[in-house]
């Protein structure tokens, strides 16, 4: 009789264990079906506390949390949830979510600083970045983020071009200043590397001048194979004391650009007008890619002084003004070489030095 009772008791224990095991498996497989895609684990929260919260909100039953306490006893590592805001899947189970919180896989949001974009354009888009604290809205605040190396000379007076174009990921509660500091440090690293790898005969005196030149190259062409040759054109013009005469610098300095450069624009005396002033403009004119930095640091050796767009993203390069004017007639004015034109247009189709 005693033996039968023992066998019956063991059988009942086994059945109970199987039942509990099946129910615990359901905790690991049944979707919790949270209605929000984001969930915040507050500081000091516990795994069992989260279970009770979801029970109160109707996502779980009381017996689920009782089983979960057993799960925590069997696997105490599940108790070490980390605070943060998480991207959660409605199909995730209780166990899967707790495991995610233990790993600390908090939600990441991307923001991209675009190549060739001005700082004003970047800041305008930054205002709409989701879950990012916007705490930068002035030039003074931007300059306070800079960590300009003393060996490079005085800290720039303008923040344009000092943030490297790339996609940066951030978490909920991050600030715009934190993101921009990372972008600035990234820029300093790439600029330092490019400066150290430069051809030592280029007519640039500092990393900042290299950055300014790279920004002009960035705005002149998105076709990477041509960038070292475009760089060569500008270096040759600087060496021969010729004005750079590049349209993007003119456009950058205009308060209201109509979309087409006019003769009045070319005569505008603003400091970025490289048709009126020799040398580089006062600051970069856009965010620069690595390929533009490298092109500014290592231009090809050429005898080219001019280039004009072919309309397909590439350019025609010329050694002489006569050759350049012929290219302008063909690609800008739609004329053949038999027709004469005395406008003398430069790399961007505007007036050039005669």
N, C-alpha and C positions, 0 to 999 in steps of 0.2 A: 504493500500500500504506500509506504513512504517513498519507495522508488518511483512509483507512478506519479506521486505528487511532485517529486523533484523533476522528473521528465516533463510533466505538464508545465511546471514553473519555468523551466529552461525554454520550453517551446514558446510560452507566452512572452518571455524576455526577448527571444529571438524575433518573434513577430513584431514586438514593440520596437526593437532596434531597427528592423527593416522599415517599419512605418516612419520612424523618426528620420532614418536615412533618406527615404523617398521625399519626405517633406523638406529636408535640408537641401536636397537636390533641386527642389522647386525654387528655393531661395536663390540658387545659383543660376537658374535658367529662366524663370518667369520674369517677363519685362515689368519693370516698376511703373513705366508709362508716366513719367513726370511730364507736366504740360509745358514747362519752360526749357529752353535749350541751354540755359546757363543756371548754374547752382553755386551758391557761395557757402563754403565751409568757414564759419567764423573762427577766430582765434580762440583756443581753449575748448573747442567742440570735441565730443567723444563719438565713437562709432555707435555705441548704444543709444546715445542722445539723438543722433541723426535718425536712427531707426524709430525712436519714439515720436520724433517730429513728423516723419512720414506716416506714422500710424495715425496721429492726430489729424493729418491732412487727408486721410482716407486712402492713401496709396497702399497701406499694409494693414494686416489684422494683428490683434494682440498676440495671437499664437505665433505669428511670424517673428515678432521681436523676442518672444521667449525662446524660439528655436535659434534665433541669431545670437542670443547670449550663450547658448550652448556652443555655437560655432566659434565664438570668441574664446571660449574656454579651451576648445580643441586647437584653435589657431590664434594665439594671442597677438601675432604680428598685425592682424587686421584692426587692432585697436589704435594703431599709430597713424591716425588720419592727419593730414597736413592742411592748414588753413589756406584759403585761396578761392578764386572763382574758376569754375570748371565748365568746359563745354561737355554737356551730357547728352546721351542718346536715349530717346524714349524707349528703345528696345533693350536697354541695359537692365540687368537684374540688380537686386540689392547687393549681392556679393560683388558683382562686376563694378558697381559704382564705388563701393567701399575700397576695393582694390585700387581703383583709379585714384582715389583720394589718398591712399597710403603711398602710392608712387609719386604723388605730387604733380601729376600731369595737368597743370592748370591751363586754362584757355589762352591761346596765343592769337594775337591779331596783327595783320600786316599793314605797314605803311611804306609806300615806295617813293623815294626821292628820285625824280626822273632826270636822265641825262639831258642837258640842253635847256632845262627849266630854270627860270629865274627864281630867286629867293621869294619874291612876292607871290609868284604862282604856287610855290611849295607851301608857304604859310597859309594861303587861302584854302588849299585842299586839306591842310592839317587841321583847320578849324572844324572840319566835318569828320575827322577820324573817330570811329566809334570807341567808346569806353576809354578815351584818352583825356587826361586832365590838361586843359590848355592854359598854360601859365607863361606864355611868351607872346607878346603882341607889340613889341617895339624894338627898334634898332639897338637901343641901349641894352635891353635884356638879352638880345642875341649876342652882342659883343661881350657880355659878361660870361657867356658860356665858353669863350675861346680859351685855349691853352697853347698859345703861340710860342714856339721855342725861342728863347732869348737869342740864340745863335743866329736866327734868321732875321734879326733886326726888330724894328718896332712892330707892335701888334697892329694889324690892319685897322683902318678907320671904318671900313665897310665890311659887312658879313657876307656879301655876295660871293658865291663860289666856294665857301669854306665848309661845306657839308657834302660828303661824298654820296653820289647817287647809287642807291641800292635799296633792296627791300629789307626793312627792319621790323622785327616782331617784338611785341610788347604785351604785357598782361594788364588786366583790369586794374585801374588805380595808378598806372604809370603816367608820367607827365611828359608833355611835349619837350620840356627842357632836357629830360633824361634821354629821350630819343635823339634829340639834336646833338647832345654831347657825344653820344656814340657815333653819330654820323661825322662829327668834327674830328674825333680821334681817328676814325677810319680815313678821313681825308689826309690828315697829317702823316699817317703811315704811308699811304700811297704816294704822297708828294715827296716825302723824304726818300723813298726808294727810287723814284723817278729822278730826283735831283742827283742822287749818288751815282746813277747809271747814265747821266747825261754825257753828250759829247762836250768836251771841255772848250771847244772853240765856238760854241753857240753864243750869240751876243746878248745873253741874259745874265743879270748880276745876282739874282737871288731866287730862292724857291718861289717867292710870291710872284716875281716876274714870269717864272715858268708857268705858274697857275693861271696868270692873266692870258698868256699866249695860248695855253691849252683851251681856255674858254672860248677864245676866238676860233680856234680850229674846230671845236665842238659845234659851234653855231654855223660854221661854213660848210661842213660836210658830215653826213652820217655814214658815208661809205668808208669803212675803216682802211682798206688797202691804199686809199689816196691820202690819208691824213699825214704821213711822213713827208709827202711831196708838197702838200699845202703848207706844212710847217717850213719846208725849205724855201718856198716863195717868200714867206714873211721874214725869215731870217736874212735872206738875200737883200730884201728891201731895207731892213734895219741897218745892215752893214754898209749899204750905199747911201744912207741918210735919205731914203725915200719914205714918204708917208705910206702907212699901211693901206689906207683907203679901202676899208672893209665895211660893207653895209651893216652887218650885225651890231657893230659898235655905235653907228649912227642911230640905229633903231633903239638901242638900249637907252640912250640918253634923251630920247624924245618923250615928253610928257603925254602927248596924244598922237599916236602913230595911226595913220589912216589905212595902212595896209599896203601902201605903195610909196616908195621913197620919191620925194619931189626935189626939184632944184633948191627950193627953200630949205629943205631938210639938210641937204649937203652943205649949205652955207650957215647952218645953225652953229653958233660958236660954243655949244656946250662941251664940256671937257672930254667927253667920250667920242667926239667926232674926229675920227682918224683921217678924214679928208682935210680938216683944218689944222690939225696938230700932228707934229712928228712924234714918233715913239709909241709906246703902249698906252692904253687908256689907264685911268687911275685905279681901276679894280677889275677883277673878273666880271664877265657879263652873264654868266650862267654856271650851272653845276656841270662839272667836267667828268667824263668817263675815264677809265684807266687808259684806254687806247689813245685818247687825246693827250693825256699827260705824257705817255710814252713817246708820242709823235713830237710833242714840243721839246722833249729832252733829247730825242735822237732823230732829227730830221735826216732825210736822205741827202746826199751830196748832189746838187743839181745847179744848173745855170738858169733856172726858171724864175721869172719875175711877175708873171701874170697867170691868171686862170679864169675861165668862164664856164658857167654851168651849161651842160648839154641838154638839160631838161629831164634826164633820166636818173638823176642822183650822182652821176659822174661829171667830170670836168675835162676841159681841154686846156692844156698848159702851154705857155709860150715863153720864149726867151726875149723877144723884142716886142715893142709896142706895135709895130707894123703887123707882125703875126697875130698879136692879140686882137687888134682891130678887125682883122679878117675873120677871126673866130667869133667875135661879137656880131659882125654882120651876118654870119651864117646862123648862129645858134640863138641870138637874142632878137635881131632885127629881121631874120628870115630872108636875108639878101644873099646873092651869090658874090663871088670874089670880083666880078666885073663891075659891081656897083661900089661907089665910093661913099664913105661916111667919115665925118671928121669929129664925131662925138667923143671918140677915145674912151671906151668903157673898160672898167677894171674887172676884177674877179667876180664881182656880183652884178655886173652889168651897169655900173654907174660911171661917172666921169673919172678919168684917170689923168695922171700927170703927163704932160706932153714933153 
